[in-house]
Amino acid sequence: MDDQFVAISILTVGEIYKNSFPEEEASNRHFFKWHNQVPINFAIAKLAGEYWNKYRNVNINLIDYLIAATCKIHKLTLLTMNIKHYPMKDIKVINPLR
């Protein structure tokens, strides 16, 4: 994927909707319209399981492992404010607010 590719994990869609209000639906749809949704596949799930085994002593949930694996497989930079959830050395992680 090229440097201009803007993507969002399909899991992030669920995370956004679990915290949104009905009146935010139009803005959510607009946001997702401009981001390519990246699905989960076998390679991503397998790598997430490997991350889980490697970082099992860190308080990270499966969704974060899956998002990290998605970034690794698709060679994407991960933008997140939860830097501590992504100790993986093989992905690039940036806090967009810093």
Short mmCIF file of the C-alpha atoms (twelve columns), coordinates in Angstrom:
data_MODEL
# 
_entry.id   MODEL 
# 
loop_
_atom_site.group_PDB 
_atom_site.id 
_atom_site.type_symbol 
_atom_site.label_atom_id 
_atom_site.label_alt_id 
_atom_site.label_comp_id 
_atom_site.label_asym_id 
_atom_site.label_seq_id 
_atom_site.Cartn_x 
_atom_site.Cartn_y 
_atom_site.Cartn_z 
_atom_site.pdbx_PDB_model_num 
ATOM 1  C CA . MET A 1  0.000   0.000   0.000  1 
ATOM 2  C CA . ASP A 2  1.332   3.428   -0.851 1 
ATOM 3  C CA . ASP A 3  2.153   6.282   1.518  1 
ATOM 4  C CA . GLN A 4  -1.136  8.048   0.760  1 
ATOM 5  C CA . PHE A 5  -3.329  5.085   1.717  1 
ATOM 6  C CA . VAL A 6  -5.571  6.005   4.650  1 
ATOM 7  C CA . ALA A 7  -7.120  2.979   6.306  1 
ATOM 8  C CA . ILE A 8  -9.063  2.011   9.377  1 
ATOM 9  C CA . SER A 9  -9.322  -1.468  10.825 1 
ATOM 10 C CA . ILE A 10 -12.810 -2.889  10.652 1 
ATOM 11 C CA . LEU A 11 -12.360 -3.480  14.396 1 
ATOM 12 C CA . THR A 12 -11.914 0.249   14.939 1 
ATOM 13 C CA . VAL A 13 -15.304 0.755   13.308 1 
ATOM 14 C CA . GLY A 14 -16.784 -1.347  16.123 1 
ATOM 15 C CA . GLU A 15 -14.812 0.542   18.765 1 
ATOM 16 C CA . ILE A 16 -16.066 3.885   17.439 1 
ATOM 17 C CA . TYR A 17 -19.683 2.745   17.306 1 
ATOM 18 C CA . LYS A 18 -19.595 1.274   20.818 1 
ATOM 19 C CA . ASN A 19 -18.788 4.761   22.138 1 
ATOM 20 C CA . SER A 20 -20.956 6.883   19.853 1 
ATOM 21 C CA . PHE A 21 -24.400 8.382   20.227 1 
ATOM 22 C CA . PRO A 22 -27.247 8.092   17.682 1 
ATOM 23 C CA . GLU A 23 -26.913 11.771  16.776 1 
ATOM 24 C CA . GLU A 24 -23.319 11.094  15.646 1 
ATOM 25 C CA . GLU A 25 -24.396 8.616   12.957 1 
ATOM 26 C CA . ALA A 26 -24.134 11.082  10.048 1 
ATOM 27 C CA . SER A 27 -20.672 12.211  11.065 1 
ATOM 28 C CA . ASN A 28 -19.562 8.594   11.590 1 
ATOM 29 C CA . ARG A 29 -20.751 7.657   8.103  1 
ATOM 30 C CA . HIS A 30 -18.919 10.668  6.645  1 
ATOM 31 C CA . PHE A 31 -15.720 9.698   8.498  1 
ATOM 32 C CA . PHE A 32 -15.853 6.079   7.295  1 
ATOM 33 C CA . LYS A 33 -16.575 7.195   3.727  1 
ATOM 34 C CA . TRP A 34 -13.075 8.714   3.582  1 
ATOM 35 C CA . HIS A 35 -11.222 5.772   5.143  1 
ATOM 36 C CA . ASN A 36 -10.642 2.381   3.565  1 
ATOM 37 C CA . GLN A 37 -11.864 -0.313  5.941  1 
ATOM 38 C CA . VAL A 38 -9.333  -3.138  6.249  1 
ATOM 39 C CA . PRO A 39 -10.843 -6.542  7.089  1 
ATOM 40 C CA . ILE A 40 -9.319  -9.253  9.250  1 
ATOM 41 C CA . ASN A 41 -7.969  -12.336 7.490  1 
ATOM 42 C CA . PHE A 42 -6.122  -15.510 8.477  1 
ATOM 43 C CA . ALA A 43 -2.630  -13.949 8.286  1 
ATOM 44 C CA . ILE A 44 -3.698  -11.061 10.530 1 
ATOM 45 C CA . ALA A 45 -5.390  -13.367 13.048 1 
ATOM 46 C CA . LYS A 46 -2.324  -15.641 13.141 1 
ATOM 47 C CA . LEU A 47 0.071   -12.744 13.707 1 
ATOM 48 C CA . ALA A 48 -2.222  -11.339 16.421 1 
ATOM 49 C CA . GLY A 49 -2.005  -14.694 18.207 1 
ATOM 50 C CA . GLU A 50 1.785   -14.597 17.926 1 
ATOM 51 C CA . TYR A 51 1.825   -11.064 19.360 1 
ATOM 52 C CA . TRP A 52 -0.430  -12.285 22.202 1 
ATOM 53 C CA . ASN A 53 2.068   -15.022 23.066 1 
ATOM 54 C CA . LYS A 54 5.038   -12.658 22.859 1 
ATOM 55 C CA . TYR A 55 3.488   -9.828  24.915 1 
ATOM 56 C CA . ARG A 56 1.199   -11.857 27.185 1 
ATOM 57 C CA . ASN A 57 2.431   -10.081 30.345 1 
ATOM 58 C CA . VAL A 58 1.398   -6.688  28.988 1 
ATOM 59 C CA . ASN A 59 -2.201  -5.553  29.571 1 
ATOM 60 C CA . ILE A 60 -3.292  -5.562  25.918 1 
ATOM 61 C CA . ASN A 61 -6.610  -6.861  24.586 1 
ATOM 62 C CA . LEU A 62 -7.116  -8.998  21.491 1 
ATOM 63 C CA . ILE A 63 -8.509  -6.112  19.433 1 
ATOM 64 C CA . ASP A 64 -5.270  -4.167  19.889 1 
ATOM 65 C CA . TYR A 65 -3.218  -7.201  18.825 1 
ATOM 66 C CA . LEU A 66 -5.422  -7.581  15.747 1 
ATOM 67 C CA . ILE A 67 -5.035  -3.890  14.878 1 
ATOM 68 C CA . ALA A 68 -1.250  -4.122  15.278 1 
ATOM 69 C CA . ALA A 69 -1.159  -7.227  13.092 1 
ATOM 70 C CA . THR A 70 -3.272  -5.461  10.464 1 
ATOM 71 C CA . CYS A 71 -0.721  -2.649  10.350 1 
ATOM 72 C CA . LYS A 72 2.183   -5.086  10.080 1 
ATOM 73 C CA . ILE A 73 0.630   -7.209  7.324  1 
ATOM 74 C CA . HIS A 74 -0.429  -4.175  5.262  1 
ATOM 75 C CA . LYS A 75 2.711   -2.124  6.055  1 
ATOM 76 C CA . LEU A 76 0.661   0.697   7.584  1 
ATOM 77 C CA . THR A 77 1.658   3.233   10.230 1 
ATOM 78 C CA . LEU A 78 -0.572  2.999   13.297 1 
ATOM 79 C CA . LEU A 79 -1.982  6.285   14.594 1 
ATOM 80 C CA . THR A 80 -3.158  5.959   18.190 1 
ATOM 81 C CA . MET A 81 -3.183  7.828   21.471 1 
ATOM 82 C CA . ASN A 82 -2.697  4.477   23.255 1 
ATOM 83 C CA . ILE A 83 1.002   4.042   22.458 1 
ATOM 84 C CA . LYS A 84 1.492   1.727   25.464 1 
ATOM 85 C CA . HIS A 85 -0.906  -0.806  23.891 1 
ATOM 86 C CA . TYR A 86 1.525   -1.302  21.004 1 
ATOM 87 C CA . PRO A 87 4.992   -2.363  22.243 1 
ATOM 88 C CA . MET A 88 5.675   -4.234  18.983 1 
ATOM 89 C CA . LYS A 89 9.016   -3.251  17.456 1 
ATOM 90 C CA . ASP A 90 8.033   -4.337  13.944 1 
ATOM 91 C CA . ILE A 91 5.334   -1.699  13.375 1 
ATOM 92 C CA . LYS A 92 5.527   2.078   13.267 1 
ATOM 93 C CA . VAL A 93 3.297   3.694   15.913 1 
ATOM 94 C CA . ILE A 94 2.625   7.441   16.138 1 
ATOM 95 C CA . ASN A 95 0.523   9.474   18.563 1 
ATOM 96 C CA . PRO A 96 -1.178  11.973  16.211 1 
ATOM 97 C CA . LEU A 97 -1.625  14.495  19.024 1 
ATOM 98 C CA . ARG A 98 2.093   14.833  19.760 1 
# 
